[in-house]
């Protein structure tokens, strides 16, 4: 779990999007209300039993988008994942459907 967060933080530090900066304040174990206060409302929420994924999207630069998924187990933040993608217009169109077979270790 710490490896995932360490890799995510290293990725976030190297880019300058607002959601990346906000995500640096997140910690495993935070409640949904705390995450929402820091990150704001997610662009998309997905559910699978007691597991929930909140997806965020933002521009890193003119044509580069950053995507962060906050993974919750019950009411607590269990993991974060991120990716970047080239997009010319709307970052929210790059939000992918959650692949529940790819849940980070410790979340399910």
C-alpha positions in Angstrom: 0.0 0.0 0.0 2.8 2.4 0.9 4.5 1.6 -2.4 1.4 2.7 -4.3 1.1 5.9 -2.4 4.8 6.7 -2.7 4.7 6.1 -6.5 1.6 8.3 -6.7 3.1 11.1 -4.7 6.3 11.0 -6.9 4.1 11.2 -10.0 2.0 14.1 -8.6 5.0 16.1 -7.6 6.3 16.0 -11.1 3.2 17.6 -12.5 1.4 20.8 -11.6 -2.4 20.2 -11.9 -4.6 21.4 -9.1 -6.0 17.9 -8.4 -2.4 16.6 -8.1 -1.5 19.3 -5.6 -4.7 18.5 -3.6 -4.1 14.8 -3.7 -0.7 15.3 -1.9 -2.8 16.1 1.2 -4.7 12.8 1.2 -3.8 10.0 3.5 -4.9 6.4 3.7 -7.6 6.0 6.3 -9.2 9.5 5.7 -13.0 9.5 5.6 -15.1 10.4 2.6 -16.0 13.8 4.1 -12.3 14.6 4.5 -11.4 13.6 1.0 -14.4 15.5 -0.4 -13.3 18.6 1.5 -9.8 18.4 0.0 -10.6 17.2 -3.5 -14.1 18.5 -4.1 -16.8 16.6 -5.7 -15.6 13.7 -8.0 -16.2 13.8 -11.7 -17.5 10.2 -11.4 -18.3 7.7 -8.7 -18.5 4.0 -9.1 -19.6 1.3 -6.7 -18.9 -2.4 -6.2 -20.3 -3.8 -3.0 -18.6 -1.9 -0.1 -15.8 -0.6 -2.4 -16.2 2.8 -4.1 -14.0 4.6 -6.6 -14.1 8.4 -7.0 -12.5 9.7 -10.2 -11.1 13.2 -10.7 -9.8 14.8 -13.9 -7.9 18.1 -14.5 -5.5 19.7 -17.0 -1.8 19.4 -16.2 -0.9 21.6 -19.2 -2.6 22.8 -22.4 -3.2 19.3 -23.8 -2.3 17.0 -21.0 -4.8 15.7 -18.4 -4.2 14.1 -15.1 -6.6 11.5 -13.7 -6.8 10.4 -10.1 -8.9 7.6 -8.6 -9.5 7.6 -4.9 -10.4 4.0 -3.7 -12.6 3.6 -0.6 -13.1 0.4 1.4 -16.2 1.1 3.3 -16.0 4.7 4.5 -12.2 5.0 4.5 -9.7 5.9 1.8 -7.7 2.8 1.0 -5.6 3.7 -2.0 -5.0 6.2 -4.8 -4.1 5.6 -8.4 -3.3 8.1 -11.2 -2.5 8.3 -14.9 -1.9 11.1 -17.4 -3.2 11.3 -21.0 -3.0 13.7 -23.9 -6.4 15.4 -24.5 -7.1 18.4 -26.7 -10.3 19.6 -25.1 -12.3 18.1 -22.2 -10.4 16.0 -19.6 -13.6 14.6 -18.2 -14.1 12.7 -21.5 -11.0 10.7 -20.7 -12.4 9.2 -17.5 -12.5 5.5 -18.0 -15.0 3.0 -16.6 -13.6 1.4 -13.5 -12.1 -2.1 -14.2 -13.0 -3.8 -10.9 -10.5 -6.6 -11.7 -7.7 -3.9 -11.4 -8.5 -2.8 -7.8 -5.2 -1.9 -5.9 -4.1 -4.4 -3.3 -5.7 -3.9 0.1 -8.8 -2.3 -1.3 -11.0 -5.3 -1.9 
